[in-house]
Amino acid sequence: MDIKRIKEGHKLLAEYKYELGTIERGYTNRTLYVNISDNTIASKAVTPMMKEKFVGGKGFGLWYLWNATTPSTKWDDPENEIVIAGGPACGITQYAGAGKSLVCSLSPLTDIPIDSNVGGFFGPLLKFSGWDALEIQGKAEKDVIVVIDGNKGLVTIEEAPYEAVDGHILGEQLTEMYADNEDDKRNVSVVTAGSGAEHTRMGLLNFSFYDPRRKVTRLKQAGRGGIGTVFRNKKIKALVVKFSNVKGDLNNAYDQAVINKTGIKYHREIHDLDHLQNNMRKIGTANIIEVMDEYDLLPVMNFQYGSHPDTEKIKSTVFIEKYITQGVQDGCWYGCSMSCAKAADCFKLKTGPYKGQRVTVDGPEYENAAGLGSNCGIFDPEAILELNFYCDTYGIDTISFGTATAFAMECYERGIINKEITGGLELKFGNFETAVELLHQMSRGEGFGTVVGQGVHRMKKLFVEKYGADPDFLFDIGMEQKGLEYSEYVSKESLAQQGGYGFTNKGPQHDEAWLIFMDMVNNQLPTFEDKAEALHYFPMFRTWFGLYGFCKLPWNDIVPADNKYTDEPAKVPEHVQNYLDVVYGVTGKRLSTEDMIRESERVYNFQKIFNIRMGKGLRKNDKAPYRSMGPVTKEEYESRQERYDNQLKEIGYNPEGKTTEEKIKVLREYREDQYEKLMDAVYKRRGWNSNGVPTIEYLKELGMDLPELIEVVKDLQ
Amino acid sequence: MKYLAKDDSKCIQCGTCESICSKTYYKEDNYEKSCIVVKKDGKPEINVCNQCGECIDICPVIAIKRDKQGIVRINKKICVGCFMCVGFCPQLSMRQHDDYIEPFKCIACGLCAKECPTGAIYIAERSDDEAKEMNLDQVFNR
């Protein structure tokens, strides 16, 4: 169907005209509120209190979500919201990674707030159209799109019956529909989910940007926590923003010269050092596939092992040499010289509804290669690219899909589930055909794919209740916590990283802390106090990116040549200063590193209390599956026998002559005790009591003793 | 391709070229706004774009293109001011000034060469084969 006919099918439900407004020091000072139940559209003021306590981005998203929901709100209730907000630095074009949007919603996987950091042009163009945030509430009766025209000052809600649902087609259709011509396509950005998001809990959102060289609409993903599922449950097909005339100074910065200087310095650093360090410009985050394997950290077969001889077949150089187009500018917002949004072009699909077509695959990122590849025992680059493509276009989170599929595969291999249960699927590790069929089933809403699509947490319950599986064993091997699937690193041998995953707000995602090298390889965190300090500093520091609209990758995926000679190389001090300089340039706020951490502490603790309000967020919710801490099975123990035997000797237990089962038991008692001790130390450092609840005294110190927060924590002191 | 060639050994650091350039393009006698830059102290060193074209592939919006004469030009109307081309210029000849949100560069107009008292700069030609930018149609099989 041609674009004209698709557009003719639209039915206008609501129209809202607005003054274009101005941006001052990174803020438009307005939020666009759209309710798709009753089709109201309104402008809301961004208050000085919001800016002071929540900064922007994820802070704004969580604040709006708190106010929109109650402790009993479920993810699929109309009052649940999807909030998209960039943050004051979002949209500057001189410093790498400054186009990020933060998306918040109540998650169908965890039932608590989820936040996801995503590239693409939507956040910046939304701001230039006059809005710091987009707050969407309600549920439509039929599929709708929301269109924001930032040049005309017009917002519409339109029924859109004929557009595709799958992300790669819908992105192209709407880009074509709303751009005036080829050159105008980069001024349109589209948010979509996909058909799989409708039938699973792990739906993601695709944020588009138009690639003028490839002449395709590229997709970046707000992957984690099922926000795409909420999106489709609300019957939103897409969000479209259009803004022409992007320039480098639209944030109306306090001191543009500081931003220019810092940005150019950083561009030069990438130019001089990237090829000597991580090759982000060649292969993006997938540069670490073989590094993780080498350090025994690459998840293999549901996190049982940390390396595999076949990793050779999926190492980064294979993708660089054979699949990923080299030398093309791949930033997901203007000015990103790190340029890690790589793509495989003219990739011929072998399965599914688009079989035989040649497509551009956005990726693979490391998490995709590890989650869709090694963790499912799949060591075939083309299989990884195909799974990557279908996850994106169906709107399925690659991490949750990878970890959930790996779990189902292990259950199948151990006889916990069988072919009768899987509907005839041979769910063995390494079986690409089965893995991709699960995805196609998710898209069609049928078969065992929809069971896997419920996530590990719900699969565990089902397998126990319906198929008589051993709940303790499933708890041990099911790599989820708080309902969210683990991201793709083996944390078994790094206590600090067990906490890095286990003590997170949203669930086990490495965006809060990645401490494995500091802890396990470089031994920089020998004591509980050292680990606790790192598990305070890094989660707070990394939260900060999401308040301002920054990407975390340019912080430490390259480091200045002299970084190793600084006092704290793991913090990359020069880059921290870059961020403080850029934020000064944008907002005029001269922050110290302490101020920076304090800004994050406010929002981090707000999110923590939000979790408690929703019934999670206490010590018991930080309990982690034992596979994240140590060897569950005999095979796992024996694969690293020397390491484990030595650790037993160190704790005064002689492994000689003992059975593996006996040794596993002793090691487990020790490691679980260590985890509890670490929890005590971290909670103390974070200003929480032993139950994981922020103390009122600490909230006062942060200036976060808001009455509604005190109400939640006062009886838990 | 046409480009502004240089012979550092003939330069006497008089600054005439910088003056002509900034006055022509920015109506101001200010070497910080000149596309050509001469080192002020020590041995003379002239820094100016050689039209290699590496910046063409760096620009996220394809605002930098080579014209028919081989000159690499910036379309300031569509430039988004990211300055990646400044950071990635192999010779550091892409210029930037905080009064403007777009970078600027030598377009081999030759006005400075006409005024250079020693012939240290002059318009020259070299083979088009030395162009560094990618052929996108070839890369994407179009």
Boltz contact constraints between the chains, C-beta under 6 A:
constraints:
  - contact:
      token1: [A, 93]
      token2: [B, 80]
      max_distance: 6.0
  - contact:
      token1: [A, 93]
      token2: [B, 81]
      max_distance: 6.0
  - contact:
      token1: [A, 93]
      token2: [B, 82]
      max_distance: 6.0
  - contact:
      token1: [A, 94]
      token2: [B, 82]
      max_distance: 6.0
  - contact:
      token1: [A, 94]
      token2: [B, 83]
      max_distance: 6.0
  - contact:
      token1: [A, 212]
      token2: [B, 62]
      max_distance: 6.0
  - contact:
      token1: [A, 213]
      token2: [B, 136]
      max_distance: 6.0
  - contact:
      token1: [A, 246]
      token2: [B, 80]
      max_distance: 6.0
  - contact:
      token1: [A, 247]
      token2: [B, 81]
      max_distance: 6.0
  - contact:
      token1: [A, 247]
      token2: [B, 101]
      max_distance: 6.0
  - contact:
      token1: [A, 248]
      token2: [B, 80]
      max_distance: 6.0
  - contact:
      token1: [A, 248]
      token2: [B, 81]
      max_distance: 6.0
  - contact:
      token1: [A, 248]
      token2: [B, 101]
      max_distance: 6.0
  - contact:
      token1: [A, 249]
      token2: [B, 101]
      max_distance: 6.0
  - contact:
      token1: [A, 257]
      token2: [B, 98]
      max_distance: 6.0
  - contact:
      token1: [A, 260]
      token2: [B, 98]
      max_distance: 6.0
  - contact:
      token1: [A, 263]
      token2: [B, 83]
      max_distance: 6.0
  - contact:
      token1: [A, 264]
      token2: [B, 83]
      max_distance: 6.0
  - contact:
      token1: [A, 264]
      token2: [B, 86]
      max_distance: 6.0
  - contact:
      token1: [A, 264]
      token2: [B, 87]
      max_distance: 6.0
  - contact:
      token1: [A, 267]
      token2: [B, 84]
      max_distance: 6.0
  - contact:
      token1: [A, 267]
      token2: [B, 87]
      max_distance: 6.0
  - contact:
      token1: [A, 268]
      token2: [B, 87]
      max_distance: 6.0
  - contact:
      token1: [A, 271]
      token2: [B, 87]
      max_distance: 6.0
  - contact:
      token1: [A, 271]
      token2: [B, 88]
      max_distance: 6.0
  - contact:
      token1: [A, 327]
      token2: [B, 134]
      max_distance: 6.0
  - contact:
      token1: [A, 329]
      token2: [B, 60]
      max_distance: 6.0
  - contact:
      token1: [A, 331]
      token2: [B, 60]
      max_distance: 6.0
  - contact:
      token1: [A, 334]
      token2: [B, 60]
      max_distance: 6.0
  - contact:
      token1: [A, 334]
      token2: [B, 80]
      max_distance: 6.0
  - contact:
      token1: [A, 334]
      token2: [B, 82]
      max_distance: 6.0
  - contact:
      token1: [A, 335]
      token2: [B, 82]
      max_distance: 6.0
  - contact:
      token1: [A, 337]
      token2: [B, 84]
      max_distance: 6.0
